[in-house]
Amino acid sequence: MITQMKKYTFLVFHRDYEPFLTQLRDLGVVHITQKAAGLIEDDEQLQAALQHEDDLRRLLKQGAPDQLLAERANIEQSIADAKQAASQAAVWGDFDAERINALSKAGYTLRFFACSASAFQEEWGVKVSEKEGKTYFVVVENATSKDLDNSDLLEKATELPQPEKSAAQYMQEVENLKGLLAAANARIEAWQIANIEDIKAQLKEARQNIDWQRVTLSTDKLAEGSLCLFEGFCPIDKEPELNAMLAAAEVYYEETDPVAEDATPIKLHNNWFVRLFEPLTGMYGWPDYNEFDPTPILGPCFLLFFALCIGDCGYGFMLTLIGYLIFKGKLKIEMFDGLGGIIMALGVGSTVVGYLMGTFFGVDIYRAEWFPESAKALMFNNLGVNGKIGEYDVMMVLALVIGVVHIILAMTIKAISYTKRDGFKNTVSTWGWLLLIVGGICTAILAMTFSLPTETVKWTLIGIGAVSALGIFVFNTPGRNPLINVGAGLWDTYQMSTGLLGDVLSYIRLYALGLAGGMLGAAFNQLGAQVLGENPNVGTWIGFILIVTFGHILNLLMACLGAFVHPLRLSFVEYFKNAGYEGTGKLYQPFKK
C-alpha cells in the first residue's frame, strides 16, 4: 500500500535559509520537490559536482587509479603474449637462438616451414616435430645449396618466422612477469587499504553536496531575494516530528493534502512478504501517488506463476536452499545480492506446487509405487478423470482458469481505482465490461453447478447484457453525443473481444513451461538409466551420476529463466494493461544525510 503524504510549503527569510535547510536535512523526513531536470541540471556547479561523484564512483568500483590498473593490464598482456609465443615455439623443440645466429654468421641460414603431415617429403629438410596433423621442419641453406629452388616445397609448405626464443625461455619470461604481476597487485592492494574508506567518505560528502545544490536550485527567490520559497512532502507517520521541529524553528509554512497536479512521491508500506516483491514493481515503474500499489497482487501471483513454470518440487527445494544460503551470506553471487529472501519464497512456492503437480526431479511421483498413496490425495492429477477435464489436461485448464481470474482481478482493480480517481459517472463503461464478464461467468457456473432452469439463465443473461450495454455504448462518456458514444463503444467492444481472448490464451504458457521442464527432466533420468544398465558397475554409476547431475542443473537453470521471464510478462502486459496501471510515480527520497 502507499503511505499517505502531506504537502508542505515553506517560506523562509534568506538569512535563515541555510540553517533551516540544515535542520531539515538533520531531521531527514521531507522529500523536497525539485524543478524539472532541464531547469537545474544545466547548472555548471551542479554539473561539476555530478562529474566529481561519477569519478569517485568509478574509482571505487574499479578499485584503483587508472595508472595502477594500466600497469597491471600491461603485465597481464605480456604474460599472455609470452605464453602464446611459447606455444608457437614449442614445436621447434629446445633450441638455442644464439647458436642459430652463429650459424647465420657462418653462412648457414635456417628456414622454418610447416606443411600437412601427408605432404611432407624427407628430401625437403630436417623434420623437427609433428603436431595436430602438421609437420614442422627446417631447411638449411647456404651459398651453394639450392634446396629452396624446389617449387614443390614452396607450393605445399608454408614458411614461418624464425622463433626469437625457445619455449623454455618464453616460460621463464612468464615466471619473471608473474613476479612483476604480484608486485603490481600488492601496490593496488596497498592503495586500496590506504584510500578506499576515504573515497567512500568523499562519495557520501559529494552526494550530500549534490542533494544540497538541487534543493537550492529548486528554491524560488522572492522579494528581490529576501525570501526563499520551496515545497516538500512528508509521510503522515513522520508528521509530528516535522511539525515539532517547525514550531521550534519559527518559520512560516503551510500544510495541505496533495492534489492530483502535485508531483507527490510515493512511499510503499507493505508487510515483510509483499516487500520481497517490490523490486519487481520497480522494474516496471513505481505507482503514482493516485494509483494503487500493485505489489500486494503482483507478489503472490508472480509466486504462483513461477512455481507453475518450474513444476518440480525437487527444483523448488534446491531453490529454497540456494536462497537460504544467499540470505545468510554463505553463498556470494553478485547479481543475486539482497535477493535471497525472494529466491527462498519462490523456492518454497515451487516446492509446494511441484508436489501438487506430482513431479520430483523429473520423476512422476503420482504414478510411482514407492510414493505413499495417502500423500497423492492432494495432487492435481486427482482432479477430473485421470488427470483430464473433458479432453484437456487438467493443468492446461487450470492455467486458463488462473488467467481468467487474474484478468478479472485486474479489471476489478481498474474499475475501483478509476472510480476513486475520476468518479463513477466517468467509469460507467469500465463497470459495464466488468459486469458483463463477471456476471456472465458467474451465471454460467451457477447454471452448471445447480442446474438452473433454462429460462432463468436466459433472462439473467439478458438483464446483465442490457445493463452492461447501456454503460458500454450509451453512458461511456457523460455529456457527449450519444451517437459518438455508440461508435466509441463499438470500437471498445472490438478491442476488448480480441484483446481479452489473446490475453487469456497467453496463460497457457504456464502449462507449457511446466510440462516442458518435467519432460526434459524425465528425459535426463531415462538417459542416465540407459547408461546405468541392468548390471551396473562403478563406471556406469559414475556415468549415471554425471548425466543426471549435469542434466538437472541445466534444466533447473533453463526452467528458472523461463519461470522468471514469462510470469513477468503476464504481470507487466496482461495484468497491468487490464488493470490500467501506468507506473509513472517517483519514490520518496527524503532530504537527509
Secondary structure, DSSP 8 states (H G I E B T S, - for coil): -B--EEEEEEEEEHHHHHHHHHHHHHH---EE----HHHHTT-HHHHHHHHHHHHHHHHHHH-S-HHHHHHHHHHHHHHHHHHHHHHHHGGG-S--HHHHHHHHHTT-EEEEEEEETTT--GGG-EEEEEETTEEEEEEEE-SS--GGG-HHHHHH-EEE---SS-HHHHHHHHHHHHHHHHHHHHHHHHHHHHHHHHHHHHHHHHHHHHHHHHHHHT-EEETTTTEEEEEEEEEGGGHHHHHHHHHHHT-EEEEE---TTS---B-B---HHHHTTHHHHHHH----TTS---HHHHHHHHHHHHHHHH--HHHHHHHHHHHHHHHTTSS--GGGTT-HHHHHHHHHHHHHHHHHHTEETTEETTS-TTS-GGGGTTSGGGSTBTTEETTEEHHHHHHHHHHHHHHHHHHHHHHHHHHHHH-GGGSHHHHHHHHHHHHHHHHHHHHHHHT--HHHHHHHHHHHHHHHHIIIIISSSTTS-HHHHHHHHHHHHHHHHHHHHHHHHTTHHHHHHHHHHHHHHHHHHHHHHHHH-SS--HHHHHHHHHHHHHHHHHHHHHHHHHHHHHHHHIIIIIIHHHHT------B------
